[in-house]
Amino acid sequence: MKKRTFPILIAVLVFVSGTLVAQNKAVDVTTSKITWTGKKVTGEHMGHIHFKSGQLLFNGAELSGGEFIVDMTTITCTDLKDKEYNKKLVGHLKSDDFFGVSKFTESMLKLTSVKKSGNGYDVKGDLTIKGKTNPIAFKATSAGNKFMGTMVIDRTVYDVRYGSGKFFDNLGDKMIYDEFELVFEVKTK
């Protein structure tokens, strides 16, 4: 009887310890931030978008996955100080020419692969903007409960075509580059 009990006890301990190692940590949406930068022939604009919710999955101390929802209604512009121009730009970004925020109030990123790489992580995920999902890859670093990185996104694969040289001719200095950057800083609670 003792010989049978020992392997069962070991199996239970391995199972319990394995389930205790993996854990989810909620993203602190009040201190986490996303800064966007969009460039055009004649300059650039930047601003912020806020997280609505999110969680990171850990296996022990190592990041192993996560999921984030971004509130697209929170788009702001930080570089235009003139209130009228700022309001016009933010309104245009929220319009159907860009992100169609009245219909698509949220965007989402689901991490599908996270691999330790040097002092950081190589991350792959599925990014959904305007109801369209495409794969994305980027690098992230960490410091304590904070994860940082930059994602470069081709807006045209999400049907954000306004001012794109891929779809419109003779734009001249009105052309807007297809790629934009999201610099993120995610903190867990």
C-alpha positions as semicolon CSV with decimal commas, in nm:
position;residue;x (nm);y (nm);z (nm)
1;M;0,000;0,000;0,000
2;K;0,282;0,244;0,083
3;K;0,448;0,183;-0,255
4;R;0,134;0,296;-0,440
5;T;0,072;0,603;-0,224
6;F;0,414;0,760;-0,280
7;P;0,388;0,796;-0,665
8;I;0,035;0,935;-0,632
9;L;0,154;1,187;-0,373
10;I;0,441;1,294;-0,603
11;A;0,200;1,333;-0,898
12;V;-0,036;1,549;-0,688
13;L;0,252;1,768;-0,566
14;V;0,382;1,818;-0,921
15;F;0,033;1,907;-1,045
16;V;-0,032;2,150;-0,759
17;S;0,308;2,319;-0,788
18;G;0,263;2,351;-1,166
19;T;-0,071;2,523;-1,126
20;L;0,065;2,761;-0,862
21;V;0,351;2,874;-1,088
22;A;0,132;3,014;-1,369
23;Q;-0,051;3,331;-1,273
24;N;-0,234;3,626;-1,425
25;K;-0,163;3,982;-1,322
26;A;-0,402;4,263;-1,405
27;V;-0,269;4,565;-1,592
28;D;-0,287;4,889;-1,395
29;V;-0,473;5,096;-1,656
30;T;-0,427;5,418;-1,458
31;T;-0,044;5,411;-1,474
32;S;0,013;5,217;-1,798
33;K;0,038;5,423;-2,115
34;I;0,052;5,411;-2,492
35;T;0,209;5,691;-2,697
36;W;0,136;5,695;-3,069
37;T;0,339;5,868;-3,341
38;G;0,220;5,910;-3,698
39;K;0,445;6,064;-3,962
40;K;0,377;6,245;-4,286
41;V;0,596;6,405;-4,550
42;T;0,585;6,743;-4,375
43;G;0,620;6,631;-4,012
44;E;0,458;6,417;-3,748
45;H;0,191;6,410;-3,481
46;M;0,179;6,224;-3,152
47;G;-0,051;6,161;-2,863
48;H;-0,188;5,898;-2,628
49;I;-0,443;5,618;-2,619
50;H;-0,554;5,456;-2,293
51;F;-0,589;5,094;-2,195
52;K;-0,939;4,981;-2,104
53;S;-0,824;4,653;-1,951
54;G;-0,550;4,395;-1,972
55;Q;-0,371;4,111;-1,807
56;L;-0,029;3,954;-1,831
57;L;0,028;3,582;-1,786
58;F;0,339;3,463;-1,608
59;N;0,498;3,122;-1,575
60;G;0,692;3,169;-1,254
61;A;0,874;3,501;-1,294
62;E;0,877;3,487;-1,675
63;L;0,620;3,660;-1,897
64;S;0,437;3,399;-2,104
65;G;0,130;3,573;-2,252
66;G;-0,131;3,841;-2,216
67;E;-0,425;4,026;-2,358
68;F;-0,502;4,397;-2,378
69;I;-0,802;4,606;-2,475
70;V;-0,746;4,966;-2,578
71;D;-1,021;5,230;-2,557
72;M;-1,006;5,399;-2,898
73;T;-1,235;5,680;-2,780
74;T;-0,944;5,811;-2,568
75;I;-0,721;5,914;-2,862
76;T;-0,551;6,246;-2,786
77;C;-0,295;6,463;-2,961
78;T;-0,015;6,612;-2,752
79;D;0,191;6,804;-3,008
80;L;-0,069;7,053;-3,136
81;K;-0,111;7,334;-2,881
82;D;-0,371;7,524;-3,085
83;K;-0,702;7,391;-2,946
84;E;-0,889;7,426;-3,276
85;Y;-0,631;7,232;-3,481
86;N;-0,593;6,974;-3,204
87;K;-0,969;6,914;-3,196
88;K;-0,980;6,884;-3,578
89;L;-0,696;6,630;-3,585
90;V;-0,840;6,417;-3,305
91;G;-1,184;6,429;-3,471
92;H;-1,029;6,320;-3,801
93;L;-0,840;6,033;-3,633
94;K;-1,168;5,915;-3,478
95;S;-1,354;5,943;-3,811
96;D;-1,405;5,666;-4,067
97;D;-1,107;5,805;-4,264
98;F;-0,887;5,662;-3,989
99;F;-1,006;5,448;-3,696
100;G;-1,389;5,467;-3,722
101;V;-1,419;5,503;-3,346
102;S;-1,799;5,539;-3,343
103;K;-1,823;5,179;-3,471
104;F;-1,491;5,036;-3,346
105;T;-1,457;5,165;-2,990
106;E;-1,194;4,908;-2,893
107;S;-0,876;4,757;-3,032
108;M;-0,720;4,441;-2,892
109;L;-0,382;4,270;-2,870
110;K;-0,356;3,903;-2,775
111;L;-0,004;3,771;-2,716
112;T;0,040;3,434;-2,889
113;S;0,410;3,372;-2,822
114;V;0,652;3,520;-2,570
115;K;1,013;3,402;-2,567
116;K;1,293;3,521;-2,343
117;S;1,565;3,689;-2,548
118;G;1,867;3,840;-2,372
119;N;1,737;4,104;-2,129
120;G;1,393;4,110;-2,286
121;Y;1,135;3,918;-2,481
122;D;1,053;3,843;-2,843
123;V;0,677;3,878;-2,860
124;K;0,425;3,772;-3,125
125;G;0,059;3,846;-3,115
126;D;-0,266;3,911;-3,295
127;L;-0,358;4,279;-3,319
128;T;-0,716;4,378;-3,394
129;I;-0,795;4,730;-3,519
130;K;-1,124;4,824;-3,691
131;G;-1,238;4,464;-3,661
132;K;-0,943;4,334;-3,865
133;T;-0,687;4,102;-3,704
134;N;-0,328;4,065;-3,823
135;P;-0,014;3,912;-3,674
136;I;0,246;4,141;-3,521
137;A;0,593;4,090;-3,374
138;F;0,791;4,320;-3,143
139;K;1,045;4,324;-2,863
140;A;0,972;4,409;-2,501
141;T;1,187;4,471;-2,196
142;S;1,100;4,463;-1,829
143;A;1,194;4,635;-1,506
144;G;1,014;4,516;-1,195
145;N;0,640;4,518;-1,268
146;K;0,682;4,732;-1,583
147;F;0,708;4,612;-1,946
148;M;0,813;4,848;-2,225
149;G;0,850;4,832;-2,600
150;T;0,763;4,972;-2,941
151;M;0,526;4,829;-3,199
152;V;0,545;4,943;-3,562
153;I;0,209;4,897;-3,733
154;D;0,116;4,912;-4,101
155;R;-0,217;5,092;-4,080
156;T;-0,323;4,989;-4,432
157;V;-0,374;4,622;-4,333
158;Y;-0,640;4,749;-4,089
159;D;-0,821;4,944;-4,363
160;V;-0,681;5,280;-4,249
161;R;-0,601;5,416;-4,596
162;Y;-0,646;5,792;-4,574
163;G;-0,350;5,974;-4,732
164;S;-0,168;5,649;-4,812
165;G;0,062;5,645;-5,114
166;K;-0,034;5,278;-5,167
167;F;-0,390;5,374;-5,254
168;F;-0,387;5,735;-5,373
169;D;-0,180;5,907;-5,643
170;N;-0,052;6,264;-5,650
171;L;-0,066;6,322;-5,275
172;G;0,256;6,522;-5,277
173;D;0,328;6,669;-4,935
174;K;-0,014;6,553;-4,809
175;M;0,099;6,189;-4,803
176;I;0,086;6,017;-4,463
177;Y;0,326;5,729;-4,407
178;D;0,163;5,389;-4,374
179;E;0,350;5,283;-4,062
180;F;0,286;5,436;-3,722
181;E;0,446;5,361;-3,386
182;L;0,297;5,267;-3,053
183;V;0,538;5,301;-2,761
184;F;0,393;5,122;-2,461
185;E;0,464;5,103;-2,092
186;V;0,254;4,839;-1,919
187;K;0,250;4,815;-1,540
188;T;0,087;4,537;-1,342
189;K;-0,101;4,586;-1,018
